[in-house]
Amino acid sequence: MTDVAFAGLAAHAAMLDRGEVSSRELTELFLDRIATHDPVLNAFRVVTDEMALAEAAQADARRRSGDTRPLLGIPLAIKDDTDVQGQTTPMGSCAIEDEPATADSEVVRRLRSAGAVILGKTHVPEMMIVPFTETPTFGITRNPWDLQRTPGGSSGGSAAAVAAGLCSAALGSDGGGSIRIPAGCCGLFGLKPQRGRVPTAPMVEPWHGLSTWGPITRRVADSARFYDAIRDGGESFTEAAERDPGKLRIAITSNVPPVMATRPDAEQLGALQGTADLLRSLGHEVVERDFPWGPVFGNFLARYLRGVHDEASKMPYPERLSRRTRGYMRMGGLIPDAVLARARSEEAKDRDRAATIFSDGFDLVVMPLFARRPPKVMYHDGRSAFWTLNSNGRWLPYPPVFNHTGQPAAAVPAGFAGDGFPLTVQLVAPTDGEGVLLSVAAQLERERDWPAHRPPATP
């Protein structure tokens, strides 16, 4: 059954279809593993065990009656920035009203409509502000590959749960890398889709349009099947993941956006070069090329910091926010309306500039996701908001800008370091390019077979 726990969403769906396992058995397996491993990982804020077992029994009955919904009986975890009816959504904080949501968010409603079983809600940093999952209210979430390192954030609990084999897949959200960063930290696949591909309701343009929702998964096929249950428009992601990409022209780049005082270290450049070599061996034309960043990072930063200020200002008890969160709020409050409006008006120009690399004949771009390995837990403890912001910029110069431009980007596993810690790269596609990204990521997965590896902390 341990092999079953790590099989992933698509394999679980096939096993359910063949009658090799029931939804109740699968749900019980995950609940047992949560009870065993989550006291150390702290991935889940709440586990809805009784409700999950009832939903699993209902899914089994529906399957016996001929129901063929795509996620019928699949146990999922939900990031704790997303409403689940009957559960609170504290967003990593004690500054919010402790009242249960009266309705599911739209993405959860779609998952339920597809037949999913909800296991519980996973931890986030306070207000989803930082890329590590630690809060004064709910404690530290740890990486199952190295318990002394962060699983990333803000979807850190979701990534830790998937990596540890505690659910079939998990919902995340991404306003500056928050699907891709924890996926990369935990050796998983994480696609941030094209803006507008997944509904954000009941939220309207969260973080001034930067944020979107999507899954963190073990396999590319898992993500594709999950997205096909929640997306609006576009081709079938499942079909795209199954398609041979053919011979593509792929740009390899490692230059960072201007004003970012950092550069990728040897470990991250090794992951990039290894991926470039693998793509060449698969028949692709791979060319080194600088990415045309322009002043994009400053425009992202204006939307991000002002978004933090505006979202945190809605909290009923702002005095309960942590010192660091209040510091981020103050920085965001220094962004005038005119600067925010200009940053938003520059989005199309910045996207067009980024697109010049594709108009030059490249189908896809591969770059680092990180400049260095994820930090140790508590690395930022006691530090100011300004210090934390700069530290995170030196670690993560690459992911955030694609929330500003709105194009698809994904964290794709890229092998392992000498000590067994997972490595990652970022694939970036043109507008509406999820299909090509999924097909290449699936091709890399077939060669590297990263899902066969399991973290040492949660056997």
C-alpha positions in Angstrom: 0.0 0.0 0.0 3.0 2.3 0.4 3.5 1.9 -3.4 -0.1 2.9 -3.9 0.3 6.0 -1.7 3.0 7.3 -4.0 1.4 6.3 -7.3 -0.2 9.7 -8.0 -3.6 11.0 -9.1 -3.7 9.5 -12.6 -2.6 6.1 -11.4 -5.1 6.2 -8.6 -7.9 7.0 -11.1 -6.9 4.0 -13.2 -6.8 1.7 -10.1 -10.2 2.9 -9.1 -11.5 2.3 -12.6 -10.1 -1.2 -12.6 -11.5 -2.0 -9.2 -8.0 -2.7 -7.7 -8.7 -0.3 -4.8 -11.8 1.5 -3.5 -12.0 5.2 -2.7 -12.6 4.3 0.9 -9.4 2.1 1.0 -7.4 4.9 -0.7 -8.8 7.5 1.7 -8.1 5.3 4.8 -4.5 4.8 3.5 -3.9 8.5 3.3 -5.5 9.2 6.7 -3.3 6.5 8.2 -0.2 8.1 6.6 -1.3 11.6 7.8 -1.6 10.3 11.3 1.9 8.7 11.1 3.9 11.4 9.3 2.1 14.8 9.7 3.1 15.3 13.4 6.6 15.8 12.0 5.8 17.5 8.7 2.9 19.7 9.9 1.5 19.8 6.3 -2.2 19.9 7.3 -4.0 22.5 9.4 -7.1 20.4 9.6 -7.9 16.9 8.5 -11.6 16.3 7.7 -11.4 12.5 8.3 -15.1 11.8 9.0 -16.3 13.8 6.0 -13.6 12.4 3.8 -14.6 8.8 4.6 -18.3 9.6 4.0 -17.4 11.2 0.6 -15.3 8.2 -0.3 -18.2 5.8 0.5 -20.5 7.9 -1.6 -17.9 7.9 -4.5 -17.7 4.1 -4.3 -21.5 3.8 -4.5 -21.6 6.2 -7.5 -18.9 4.2 -9.2 -20.9 1.0 -8.8 -23.9 2.7 -10.3 -21.9 3.6 -13.5 -20.6 7.1 -12.6 -17.5 8.0 -14.6 -16.5 11.4 -13.4 -12.8 12.1 -13.9 -11.8 12.6 -10.3 -14.4 10.3 -8.7 -13.1 9.0 -5.4 -9.7 10.7 -5.6 -8.5 12.1 -2.2 -7.1 15.6 -2.5 -5.8 18.3 -0.1 -6.8 22.0 -0.4 -4.5 24.9 0.4 -5.7 27.0 3.3 -6.3 30.2 1.3 -9.3 28.5 -0.4 -12.8 28.2 0.9 -14.2 24.8 1.7 -17.7 24.9 2.9 -18.0 24.3 6.7 -14.3 25.0 7.3 -12.5 28.2 8.3 -9.9 29.8 6.0 -7.5 31.5 8.4 -4.8 32.0 5.7 -2.0 31.2 8.2 -3.1 33.9 10.7 -5.1 34.5 13.8 -6.1 37.9 12.5 -9.2 36.7 10.7 -12.7 35.8 11.8 -12.9 32.2 12.9 -16.1 31.4 11.1 -16.6 28.5 8.7 -17.1 29.3 5.0 -20.7 29.1 3.9 -19.8 27.9 0.4 -17.0 26.2 -1.5 -14.8 28.5 -3.7 -15.4 27.9 -7.4 -12.3 25.8 -7.8 -13.3 23.5 -4.9 -16.8 23.3 -6.3 -15.4 22.1 -9.6 -13.3 19.5 -7.9 -16.3 18.2 -6.0 -18.3 18.2 -9.2 -15.6 16.0 -10.7 -16.0 13.6 -7.8 -13.0 14.5 -5.6 -12.8 13.6 -1.9 -11.4 16.4 0.3 -9.0 15.2 3.0 -8.4 18.5 4.6 -6.6 21.9 4.3 -2.9 22.5 4.2 -0.7 25.1 5.9 0.3 28.4 4.4 2.5 31.3 5.6 0.6 34.2 7.1 -1.4 35.9 4.3 0.5 33.7 1.7 3.2 36.5 1.6 6.5 34.6 1.8 7.9 31.5 0.0 8.4 29.5 3.2 5.7 28.0 5.4 6.2 29.1 9.0 3.8 31.1 11.2 3.5 32.1 14.8 0.0 30.7 14.8 0.4 27.3 13.2 4.2 26.6 13.4 6.7 25.2 11.0 6.0 23.0 7.9 9.0 20.9 7.0 10.3 19.4 3.8 10.1 15.6 3.7 13.3 15.5 1.6 15.2 17.3 4.4 13.3 18.1 7.6 15.6 21.0 8.4 14.7 22.8 5.1 11.5 24.6 4.1 9.1 22.9 1.6 8.7 26.4 0.1 5.6 28.5 0.0 3.1 29.7 0.0 1.6 26.3 -1.0 4.2 24.6 1.3 1.7 22.4 3.1 0.3 21.2 -0.2 3.7 20.3 -1.6 4.8 18.6 1.6 1.7 16.5 1.6 2.1 15.4 -2.0 5.8 14.7 -1.6 5.2 12.6 1.5 2.4 10.5 -0.1 -0.3 11.9 2.1 -2.8 12.6 -0.8 -3.2 11.9 -4.5 -2.6 15.6 -5.3 -3.1 19.0 -3.7 -4.5 22.3 -4.7 -2.2 25.3 -4.5 -2.2 28.9 -5.6 0.5 31.1 -7.2 0.8 34.9 -6.9 4.6 35.1 -7.2 5.7 31.5 -7.6 3.7 29.8 -4.9 2.9 26.6 -6.9 6.3 26.4 -8.6 8.5 27.2 -5.6 7.1 24.5 -3.2 6.9 22.0 -6.1 10.6 22.7 -6.9 11.5 22.4 -3.2 9.9 19.0 -2.9 10.8 17.3 -6.2 7.3 17.7 -7.7 5.7 19.1 -10.8 3.9 22.4 -10.5 2.4 24.3 -13.4 1.2 27.9 -13.0 -1.3 28.2 -15.8 -2.1 31.1 -18.2 -3.9 33.9 -16.3 -7.7 33.4 -16.5 -7.4 29.6 -17.1 -8.7 28.8 -13.6 -11.4 30.8 -11.8 -10.5 32.7 -8.7 -14.0 33.2 -7.4 -15.1 34.4 -4.9 -11.9 36.4 -5.0 -11.8 39.1 -7.7 -8.2 39.8 -9.1 -6.4 38.6 -5.9 -3.1 40.5 -5.4 -4.2 42.9 -8.2 -4.4 40.1 -10.7 -1.2 38.3 -9.9 -2.7 35.1 -8.4 -4.1 32.0 -10.0 -4.9 28.5 -8.7 -3.7 25.0 -9.7 -2.4 21.6 -8.5 0.9 20.4 -7.2 1.4 16.7 -8.3 3.9 13.9 -8.5 3.4 13.4 -12.3 2.7 15.6 -15.2 -0.3 13.4 -16.1 -1.7 14.0 -12.6 -1.6 17.8 -13.1 -3.2 17.6 -16.5 -6.1 15.5 -15.3 -6.6 17.8 -12.3 -6.5 20.9 -14.6 -9.0 19.4 -17.0 -11.5 19.3 -14.1 -11.1 23.0 -13.1 -9.9 24.9 -16.2 -11.7 27.3 -18.5 -11.0 27.1 -22.2 -7.9 25.8 -24.0 -7.1 22.3 -25.3 -7.3 19.1 -23.2 -4.3 19.2 -20.9 -4.5 15.4 -20.6 -4.1 15.0 -24.4 -1.3 17.5 -24.4 0.6 15.6 -21.7 0.3 12.4 -23.8 1.4 14.0 -27.0 5.0 13.7 -28.4 6.3 17.2 -28.6 8.2 16.6 -31.8 11.4 18.5 -32.4 11.4 21.9 -30.8 13.7 24.9 -30.6 14.4 25.6 -27.0 16.2 28.5 -25.4 18.3 27.9 -22.3 18.9 31.0 -20.2 20.3 31.8 -16.7 20.5 35.6 -16.8 18.5 37.2 -14.0 16.2 40.2 -14.2 17.9 43.6 -13.9 18.4 45.0 -10.4 18.5 41.5 -8.9 21.7 41.2 -7.0 22.1 37.5 -7.3 23.1 34.7 -9.7 22.5 31.0 -9.7 25.0 28.8 -7.9 26.8 25.8 -9.3 24.1 23.4 -8.1 21.3 25.2 -9.9 23.4 25.7 -13.1 24.2 22.0 -13.0 20.5 21.2 -13.0 20.0 23.6 -15.9 22.9 22.2 -18.0 21.8 18.6 -17.3 18.3 19.4 -18.6 19.8 21.1 -21.7 21.9 18.0 -22.4 18.9 15.7 -21.9 16.7 17.9 -24.3 19.5 17.7 -26.9 19.7 14.0 -26.6 15.9 13.8 -27.2 16.4 15.6 -30.6 15.5 19.2 -29.7 17.5 22.1 -30.9 18.8 23.8 -27.7 20.4 27.3 -27.9 21.7 29.5 -25.1 20.0 32.8 -25.1 19.5 35.7 -22.6 15.9 36.3 -21.6 14.6 39.7 -22.5 13.5 40.8 -19.0 13.4 44.6 -19.1 12.1 46.4 -16.0 9.5 43.6 -15.3 10.6 42.9 -11.8 9.8 46.4 -10.5 6.3 46.2 -12.0 5.7 42.8 -10.4 7.0 44.2 -7.0 4.6 47.1 -7.1 1.6 44.8 -7.6 2.8 42.3 -5.1 3.6 44.7 -2.2 0.4 46.8 -2.8 -1.5 43.5 -3.0 -0.1 42.4 0.4 -1.1 45.8 1.9 -4.6 45.7 0.5 -5.4 42.1 1.3 -3.9 42.3 4.9 -5.8 45.5 5.5 -9.1 43.6 5.2 -8.3 41.5 8.2 -10.7 42.0 11.1 -7.9 42.0 13.7 -4.8 43.5 11.9 -3.1 44.0 15.3 -2.8 40.3 15.6 -0.6 40.0 12.4 3.0 39.1 12.9 5.6 41.8 13.0 7.0 40.8 9.7 3.6 40.8 8.0 2.9 44.3 9.4 6.3 45.3 7.9 5.2 44.0 4.5 2.0 46.0 4.9 3.9 49.2 5.6 6.0 48.7 2.5 2.9 48.0 0.4 1.3 51.1 1.8 4.2 53.2 0.3 3.1 52.2 -3.3 0.8 55.0 -4.5 -2.2 54.3 -6.6 -0.5 55.9 -9.6 2.5 53.6 -9.3 0.2 50.5 -9.1 -1.8 51.7 -12.1 1.4 52.2 -14.1 2.6 48.8 -13.2 -0.6 47.2 -14.3 -0.7 49.3 -17.5 2.9 48.0 -18.3 1.7 44.4 -18.2 1.0 44.1 -21.9 4.3 45.8 -22.9 6.3 43.5 -20.5 4.5 40.4 -21.9 5.2 41.5 -25.4 8.9 42.0 -24.5 9.1 38.5 -23.0 7.4 37.1 -26.1 10.2 38.4 -28.4 12.1 35.3 -27.5 9.3 33.2 -28.9 8.9 35.3 -32.0 12.6 34.7 -32.6 11.7 31.1 -33.2 11.9 29.4 -29.8 9.0 27.2 -28.7 10.0 27.1 -25.0 12.4 28.6 -22.5 14.2 26.6 -19.8 15.8 28.6 -16.9 16.6 28.0 -13.2 13.8 28.2 -10.7 16.1 29.0 -7.8 19.4 30.7 -7.5 20.3 28.4 -4.6 18.9 25.5 -2.6 15.9 26.3 -0.4 16.8 27.7 3.0 16.8 26.0 6.4 13.6 26.3 8.5 13.7 29.4 10.7 16.3 31.0 8.5 14.2 34.1 8.4 13.0 34.0 12.0 13.2 37.3 13.7 14.2 39.2 10.5 12.4 42.3 9.3 10.1 42.4 6.3 12.7 44.4 4.3 15.5 41.9 5.1 13.2 39.0 4.2 12.1 40.5 1.0 15.7 41.0 -0.1 16.7 37.5 1.0 13.9 35.9 -1.0 14.8 38.0 -4.0 18.3 36.6 -3.9 16.9 33.0 -3.7 14.0 33.5 -6.1 14.8 36.0 -8.9 13.1 33.9 -11.6 9.5 32.8 -10.7 7.6 36.0 -9.8 7.8 37.9 -13.1 5.6 35.4 -14.9 2.7 36.3 -12.6 3.0 39.8 -13.9 3.1 38.8 -17.5 0.5 36.1 -17.0 2.0 33.4 -19.2 2.4 29.7 -18.3 5.4 28.5 -16.3 6.2 25.3 -14.5 8.6 23.8 -12.0 9.9 20.5 -13.5 12.2 18.1 -11.5 15.8 18.0 -12.8 17.4 15.1 -11.0 19.0 15.1 -7.6 22.0 16.6 -5.9 24.8 14.4 -4.6 23.2 14.1 -1.2 19.8 13.1 -2.7 18.1 16.5 -2.5 15.8 17.2 -5.5 16.8 19.7 -8.1 14.4 21.6 -10.4 14.3 23.9 -13.4 11.6 26.3 -14.7 9.9 25.9 -18.1 8.3 29.0 -19.6 5.9 28.9 -22.5 4.3 31.6 -24.6 0.8 32.8 -24.0 -1.7 29.9 -24.2 1.3 27.6 -24.3 0.4 25.1 -21.6 0.2 22.3 -24.2 3.7 22.5 -25.4 5.0 22.9 -21.8 3.1 19.8 -20.6 4.2 17.7 -23.6 7.9 18.5 -23.0 7.6 18.1 -19.2 6.1 14.7 -19.7 8.9 13.8 -22.1 11.4 14.7 -19.4 9.5 12.7 -16.8 9.7 9.6 -19.0 13.5 10.0 -19.2 14.1 10.9 -15.6 11.3 9.0 -13.8 11.4 11.3 -10.8 8.2 9.9 -9.3 10.1 6.7 -8.6 12.1 8.5 -5.9 10.6 9.0 -2.4 11.7 11.3 0.3 13.6 9.7 3.2 11.5 11.2 6.0 8.2 9.5 5.0 8.8 6.0 3.7 
